[in-house]
C-alpha cells in the first residue's frame, strides 16, 4: 500500500539528482568556457556526488518530498531554504575536509546550486502538472459508513495530490444520501460493487468491519478475487493514509496479534548505541550553551535554570526528566503549576519570553541528554507523560497503558504529526499515533522521524 507513495518520492529524488548532475555539467562549462573534458568531470564528480546526497537529505528535512501540495509561496520558500542550507553545508564541508586533488570548486559549487536547484524547481512544476495529481493515484471505493470512513473521506478530499482518491461509497444501511457527499457517487445496494468498480476504474475496495460478515457481501467479494482490484479492511487503509491506528480495532485480541512480536534484539542494541552517542554529543552541546541560557533565563524570570519532573517510563516505571525551565516558577519546586498537573496549551500565559523560544526550538529538551545516557528514554519513542495525567487518561481511554510497553523517546511519531494535546480528542489521536509507531517500529521509520524532527527544529515549530 505504501508502494505508490514511495515510488512518487523516488521519482522526485531521481529527478532532483538528474537536475543536479545536469547543473554540474553546465557549471563546469561556464567555469571553463568550454564543454568539460572527462578529466575535469572525473576530478570533481566524486566530491559533488557526495554533496548531492547531502542535498537530498536536506531536501527531505525541509519537506520537499512531502507529497501533499503546499501553496506556491510555501513551495518556493522551501526551495530557497534548501538551496541556502545546501550551500552553507557544502562550503563548510569543503573547508573542513579539503579535497585530495587540491581543487577548490567554490565557483562551480555556487553555480551548481543555483542551476541545479533551478532545474529541480522546473522538474517539480512538470511533476505537479503531469504526474503528481494523476499518475499512480489509486481510486478507492468504500463499503460501509463508519466514523473512520467519514474521516478518511474528509482527509482525502482535502489532499487532492495524495496517493488515493475516494470515488464512491456503498452504504447498504442507507445512512447517507448523495447530497451528503456531493463529490462521491453513493450506492445503497451491495450488488452495485462490481458495476461501480467498472464505472470508476477502481483499484481498491475497502470494507468496514461491521459489514464483513454479511453473506451477500462475501459473495460479491469472492467474485472480486478474479478481478484486478485489491480488497482491504477499512481500518488498514485508515492506518496507511493517516499514520494512526483506528480506535475501532482496539481490542485485546488485536493487540496480542500485532504487538506480541515487538522485540528485536539487534534493533534494540543498535538503538542503545545510538542513544549513548547522541547523549554524548548533546551533552557537549549542553556544556557550550549552558552559560548563555543561564544568563537569559535568570534575567527573564525568577526561579531555577533547570527543573525535573516525574514521568512514566518503560513498564510504568517512574523516572525524572530534566529540562530548561520555560515557564514561570509558580510553585516551590520551580514548576508552573499550583493546582496540580495540567496540560500545556497553545499560547500558554505561563510561558516566559525566553521560554517561548526554547519551546519552539525544543532547546528546553537539551538537558534530557542525562536521561538518554541513563537509559530512561531513547532517542525515538512515545513522549513520556506525567503520572497524574497518565492516570486521568487511563481512566478515560482503554489500552492507554500500552504506550509503556516500549521505552519513551526524546521525539516520536506523534511529535512530528501533532502540536498541543490539551483535550481528550487530541490525546486519543496521540495514542493512535503512538500505537502506530509501536506496531511499525523500524530503522526506516526512526530515520524518517529524526529527519522530520530536524525540520521542526529548523522552522521553530516546537510546542
N, C-alpha and C positions, 0 to 999 in steps of 0.2 A: 504493500500500500504506500510506503514512503518512497518507492522506486521512482515514481513520476517527479516528486519534489526534488529528489537528489539528482535526477537527470537534468532538470531545469537548472539547478545550481551549477552542475558540472558544465553545462552549456555556457553559462555566464563566465565561469572561471576560464574555460577554454578560449572563449572569445577575448577575454582580457589578456591572456598570455600571448595570443596571436597579435593583439594590438601592441603589447609591449615590445615583442620581437620586431614587428614592423617599424615601430617607433625607434628601436635600436638601430636598424639598418639606415633609416632616414637620418638619424642623429649623427652617425659616423660619416655619412655622405656630406652633410652640412659642415661637419667639423673639418674635414679634409678637402672639401670642394671637389670630390670625385667619388664615383662608386667605390665602396670599400673593397679592399683586397681580402683574400682568405686569411692572410697573416694578421691584418688589422682586426678582423672579426674574431679569430681564434684568441688573440691576445686580450680581448675584452669579454668574451662570451661567458666564460665560467664565472667571473665575478658578477656580471649582470644577471645571469640566470639565478644565482643565489639571491640577489636583491629582488628579483621578480617574485620569488617565493615569499619573501618578507612582505612585499607589497600586497600579495594575495591575502596573507594573514591580516594585514592592516585593513584591507577592504572588508574582510569578514567581520572584524571587530567593529568597524564603523557602521556596518549594516548594509553594504552594497549587494549582498547576496541574499537578503531577506526578500521573499517573493511577493509580499504584499506591496502594491504600488504606492509609493509615497507621493505627496504633492510635488509639482515641478520644482518649486523653490527648495523644498527639502532635499530632492534628489540632487540638484546642483550643489547644494551646501555639503552633502555627503561626499561628493566627488572632490570638492575643493579641500575638505578636511583630510581626506585620504591622501591627496596629492601632496599637501603641505607636510603631513606627518611622514609620508614616504620619503620626501626629500630630506627632511631633518634626520631621520633614522639612517638613511643611506649615507649622507655626508659624515655623520658621526662614525658609522661603521668603517668607512674608507679611511678616516683619520686614525681610528683606534687600531685597525688591522690593515696596514698598508699592503697593497697587492704586491706579490713577489716579483712580478715582472718590472716593477718600478714605475708603472703608469699611474697617472693621477687624473682620472677621467671626469673631472668636475664639470667641464663644459658639456661633454657627452651626456653625463648624468642629468643635468638640468634640462637639456634638450629632450632627452628620452622621457623624462617625467612629463614635460609639457605635451609632447607629441603623443606619447603612449596613453596618458590619461584622456587626452582629447579624442583619440581614436576609440578608446574604451567607452567614452560617453556616446560617441556616434553609434558604436555597436549596441549600446544599451537602448538607444532610441529605435534602432531597427528591430531589436529583440522585442521591445514592448509593443511595437506596432504589428509585427508579423508573426511573432512566436508566443510571447508571454501570455496573451489573452486567449489564444485559440489552440495552439498546438499542445498536445499531450494532456489537455484537461479532460477529466473523466466526468461523464454525465451520470447522475445518481437518481434513482427512484427510491423514495422512502415508502415502506409498507407499514402502516400503523402510526398513529399520532401519540407521542408522549411529550413530556416537558423537555426532554433532551432533544427530541426531533425538532421541536419549535426553536430551541436554542441553536441547533445546527443550521436551520433554515435562515435564521437571522444572521449568524456568523458568515455563512457562505454568501448571502445576499450582499453583505457589507464589504466583501472581499472578492470582487469580480475577477481579479487577477490571480486567484488562488488555483490550486490543483484540482478543485472539484466544483461542479455546478449541479445543484439540485433542480431537476427539471420537471418532476412530477411527484404527487403524493397520492397514495392509495389508502383511503380511510374507510374500511368496511363498517366501522361503528358509527358512521355519519356524525362525527363530532364537529366537522367543519364544512363550510360551503366554499365554493370557488371564490367568492368575494373576499373571504378572509385572507387568501393568498393569491392576489390577482396576477402575480408573476409566475405562478405554477399552474399546471393542469391537475385538477383534483378529481379522483375517481373514487367510487364507493362500492365497487364490486371486485372481488379477488380475481375473477376471470379476465379482468382487463390488464393484468400484469404483462402478458405476452404482447398484446397489441400496443401497450404503452412503450415497451422496450423497442419494438419495431419503429413506432412513430417518432420516438425521441432519440433513437440510436443510443440507448443507454448502455453504459459499461458496468454499472454496479447496481444491484438491488439490495438495499439494507432493510432488514426486517426487525421490527420491535419485538422484544422478548415476550410480551403478553399475548401475542398472536401466533407465536411459532408452533403451537400445538394444534392449531386449527386444521382438521383433516383436509378441507378443501384447499387451504394454503399449501399444505405439504404436497398435495398432488400437483399443484401449479409449479412449486419449486423443483419437484422431481423432474418435470419436463424441461426445466431450465438447465439441468445438468448437460443436456445436449446442445445448449446454446452458448455462444461466445460471450458470456456475461458472468461476472462474479456475484456470488450470493454471500452476503456478510451479515453478521449480527449488528444491529444498530449501535449497541454500546462500543463495539470495536471501532466502527467508523468514527464515533464521537471521540474516542481516545486518540485516534490518529490525527483528527483535524484540530482538536483543542489542546492536546498535550495534557489532558486531565483524565482521571478515572471517573466514569459516571456514577453518581450515587446509587442508581438502580441496581448496580452489580454488587453493592456492599452486602456481603454475607460471609458467614464463617467458611462455607464450602468454597466460595470463590477465592478468598484469601489463602486458604490451605492449598488450593491448586496453583496459585500464582506466586505466592511468597515463600513456599516451603523450601525451594532450592536457591535461596538468595546468597548463600555463602560461596565465595570463590577465593581460595587461599592465596593464589598468586596475585590476583587482582587486589586483595586486601593488603598484602605485603608491599606491593608497588605503591599503593596509596599512602601507606605509612612512611615509606622512604620519601615520597614527595612532600608529605606533611612536615617532616623534620627539616628538609631542605628549605621549604617555604617559610617555616618558622624561623630558621636562622637568618634568612635574607630579610624578612620583615623585621626581625629583632635588630639587625644592624641599622635598618632604616629608622626604626623607633629611636634608637640612641642618637641618631643625627638630628631628628626633628624635635625631640623632647624639649630642649631648651626654648625653642621658639613657641611651641604650643603651651609650655608652662607660663610664659610671659603673656601670651594672648588670652588664655583662659582666665588667668588671675586678674588681668586688667579689665576684663569684660564683666566678671561677676564673682561674688564671694563663694567660697566652697573649695572642695578638694579638686585636684587636677585629674586624678584617676578615681574611679569608683568600681566596686564589684557588686554583682547581683547574682542571686541564686537562679539557676536554670535546671531544667530536666534534661538528662543526657541519655546515653545508651542504656536500655533496660530499665528506664525510670529512675536512674541514679541521680542524686543531686550533685551539682558542682557550681563553682563560682566562675562567672565570666567577667573579664576585665575590659573596661572601655575608658576613653577620654570622656570627661563629663561634658555633655552638650546641652543640659537643661539647668534651670535654676536649682540651687540646693535648698529645698524647702523643708527637708527633714534632717534629723541629726546624723543619719548615715550618708548624707550627701545626695540622696535621691530627690526626685521632683514630686514625690507622692506623699500626701498627708492623710489620705483616706483609703489607703490600701492600693493594691495593684490595679492598674488600668491600662487600656490600650493607648499607644501614642496615636495622635490624629494629625491629619494634614493641617498645616499652619497652626500647630500647637503653640499656644501663647507661652508655654513654659520653656520653649527652646530659646537659647540666647543667640545673639547675633553671630558670635564665633561658632556656636554650636550648630547653627543652621548651615554654615559652610562645611563643618566637619561631617554632618549627617549627609548632605548632598554628595560630598566627595567620598563618603564612607571612611574617612580617615579616623573617625571616632572608634572604628573597629581595630585599629592597628595594635593596641595592647593585647589583643587576643592571640598574638604570636605565643604568648605564655601558655594559653590553652592548647594551641597546636603542638607545642613541644611536650606538654604534659600528657597529651593524648585524650584530653576531654572532648575535643572536637576534631573534625577532619576538615580538609580544605573545602570539600563539596558534599553537601547533605542537607537535610531539612534544618532550618534555623531553629535553635533551641528556644523554648518558651519558658516563662516563669511558672513555678509550680502553682501559684494561685490562679493564673489564667488557664493553665492546663486542666486544673480541677473543674473550673467553670465549663470549659469546652467539652470535657469528657462527660459531664452531666447532660450536655445538650446534643452531643454527637456520638453515636455508637462507633466503635472502632478507632476513635481518635488516638488511643494509646499505641496503635500500630506505627505511628511516626517514630516511636522509640525503639523499634527493632533494629535500626541502624544508627550509627553514630551521627550526631548532629554536625552541621557544617558551618563554615565561615560564610559561604554563599551557597545558593542552591537553585533548583529548578523553579520553585515558587518565587524566589527573589527576583529572577530575571523576567518574570511574567506579571508580577503584581506590585502594587505600591502598598499603601496602608491597609491593614486588616483590622478595621475598627468596628466591625459588626459581625453578626453570626453568619450572614450570607457570604461575606468575603473570607471569613475563617473557614467555611465549608469549601470554598474554591481553593484556598491554600492547602487544605487537607487533600483535595483531589490532585493538586499538582505534586504534593509530597509523595502520595501513594503511587503516582505515575513514575516518579523518579525511582522509588524503591523497587518497583516492578521491572524497570527498564535500565537499571544501573549498568554502565559500561564505560570503557575508556573514551569511546567516541562521544557519548552524552556528556561525560565530565569535561572533555575538552571544549565542547560547544558551550556549556555553562560558563566555563572560565573565560572564554573569549567574549561572550555576551556581558559578563560582569565587567571586563575591562572597558567595554563600550559604555556601560553605565557610569563608570568612574570618569571617563573622558568627558562625557556630556553632563556630569553633575546631576544625574537622575536618581541619586540615592534618596532614602526616606528621611 
